[in-house]
Structure formats: structure tokens, C-alpha cells
């Protein structure tokens, strides 16, 4: 759709923030901090782009399509029920509910197309980056630890999980 304008820019961001996506007058802009991504693995960088693309999708879908609130009613409900809603947190909650599996599939496809080959657990773990997996009761403590280690090693380029 010609209304769906996504602009990507490089810019230094605050401590602990690799990327950020914001609404603009004519669409959405995603800002990526190159210095923070410089040491990350290629798949971690791809994960960051996919994560911001999901923010972009949600922002533009709600802006231009009346079906958005029907497809993602929790976003609308969380927005309306809060006196000071944080759209980033609301998006992250929806990503945890609805997009982790899709992000993992996209990462697997990216890896396949770029010569990487990891097990499915690796993609699933990496898909949680930027989201709250610590409070997920369905995840065991050992899974949360593994997720944290996978995200950290790929983001920092240390002890990178090797291809299978």
C-alpha cells in the first residue's frame, strides 16, 4: 500500500537501545544504532531488523486498517485501559503473544538463505530478543537462561552459538 512508508536510518541511541521505531507524519521510521550492532552476529542484526519491522507493521496496520483492532484486540484493550499507555510495551506484549514463532521462522529462512544452519531452538530463543520472556510461566528457568545466553552471545559476538 502506498500509505505504508517505512524509513530506515542509522543514528546513535540511548544506552541499552539497539533500535527504535517511531510514527512519523507520513509513515514510520526505524532508527538503528550501528555502534551497538557492530559486534553482533549477522543473524542478530537480522533479528533486530525483523523486530523493528514488526513494530512498523503494527503501527501502520493500526493507522490505516480498521481490521487491526479486530485482529489484535489486546493492543486496543491495553491502550484504552491505561492512563499512560506505553505503545512500545504494548507492542512487545503482542509480539510475545503472536509473533515469536513468526520471527523464528523468518530467522530460519534468513539463515538458510545466507548459509547458516542452526537448530530450531536457536531460532526460537533468538526471536525473544527485546521481549519479556522472564515473566513467561510456560518457560522453564533453564529455558529462560538459555534464551538469555543465546541473545547475549549473538548480540555481543561472544561465544557465538555455532552452526549445526
C-alpha positions, 0 to 999 in steps of 0.5 A: 500500500502506498500509505505504508512508508517505512524509513530506515536510518542509522543514528546513535541511541540511548544506552541499552537501545539497539533500535527504535521505531517511531510514527512519523507524519507520513509513515514510520521510521526505524532508527538503528544504532550501528555502534551497538550492532557492530559486534553482533552476529549477522543473524542478530542484526537480522533479528533486530531488523525483523523486530523493528519491522514488526513494530512498523507493521503494527503501527501502520496496520493500526493507522490505516486498517480498521481490521487491526483492532479486530485482529489484535484486540489486546493492543486496543484493550491495553491502550484504552485501559491505561492512563499512560499507555506505553505503545512500545510495551504494548507492542512487545506484549503482542509480539510475545503473544503472536509473533515469536514463532513468526520471527523464528521462522523468518530467522530460519529462512534468513539463515538458510538463505545466507548459509547458516544452519542452526537448530530450531531452538536457536531460532526460537530463543533468538526471536525473544530478543527485546521481549519479556520472556522472564515473566513467561510461566510456560518457560522453564528457568533453564529455558529462560537462561538459555534464551538469555545466553543465546541473545547475549552471545549473538548480540555481543559476538561472544561465544557465538552459538555455532552452526549445526 
